[in-house]
Amino acid sequence: MEKLSREEVLHVANLARIHLEEDEIEKFRVQLKQLIDEIDKIKDIKDYDDELMISPVEYNCELRSDEEGKMLDYKTAMKNVPHSTGNFVEVPVMLNE
């Protein structure tokens, strides 16, 4: 099995902002090469086409047209409001402590 060069491992460690000891550099030379080899296997897979994309559920979503609607009047808007004070809607206090 091939190994990555010491400089390549140190470059990756620098990008990750980690400090490696000498024994870790040797260990990661092999492990990073194995990881890169596994990722390279993905490149060998032929491109997907529509026939390969299978879903157990068909989603036929129809979007509404983007049209301006009429505004709700105050009474209609406030009909389902559980608590209000004057023209304001009361909501529970949400604080993260």
N, C-alpha and C positions, 0 to 999 in steps of 0.2 A: 504494500500500500504506500502510495506517495504521501509526502508531508508538505505542508505549506512552509515557506521560508520563515525564518525567525523574524525578519523585518515585517512580513505580512501579518503575522500574529501580533506583533507589537503595534502595528498600524491599527488593527481592529481594536486592540485594547485601548489605544489612545482615543479612538472614536467613541468608545463606550465609557471613557473616562475612568478606567480601572487600572490599578497597578498589579502587575503579575510578577511572581517570583520565578526564578529560573526553572524549577521543576514544573511549575504551571505552564510555562511557555512550551516546554516539550510535550506536555499532555495535550495542550490545545492545538499544537501543530497537527497532530493526528486527528483529533476530534473535529476541528474546523474543516479539514479536508474531507472527512466523511460527510459532514453536513453539506458542503458544497457539491459533492458527488451526488447526494440524494436530490438536491435541488436541480441539478443538471438533468436528472432523469425526467423531470417535468417537461423539459424542452423537447424530448424525444416523442412526446405524445402528439399525435396529429391534431390539427385544429378541429374544434367542435363545429358541428353544423346543426341546423334546426332538427334534424331527425334524431340526434342524440340527446337533445334537451327534452327530457320527459318529466312531466309533473303529474301527480295523482289528482290534482284539482285544476280545473280550468277556470281562470278568472276572466270574466267578461265584464270589465268595469266600463261603465258609460259615465262620462263626466258631464256635469251640467254645463250649459253655456254660461259664460261670464256676463251676466246681464245685471244692470242696476235694478234693484227692487225698491219698493216704497218703504219708508221708515215706519217703524211701529209707533203708535201713539203712546203717550205716557201711561195711560190706564192699562193698555194691553201689556206693555212691558213690565209693569209693576204687579200684574195679576198673580204671577207665580213666585214673587219675592217673599221669602218667609219673614224677614225682618227689615223694616225701613224706618228712617227718621227723616221727616220732611221729604225732600226730593232725593235723598241718598239711600243707597242700599247698604245695610249693615252686614258685615262679613266677620267670621271669627278671626281672632288674632292668631297669626302664624309666625312664631319666632323660634329660631334654632338657638338653643342655649348650650 
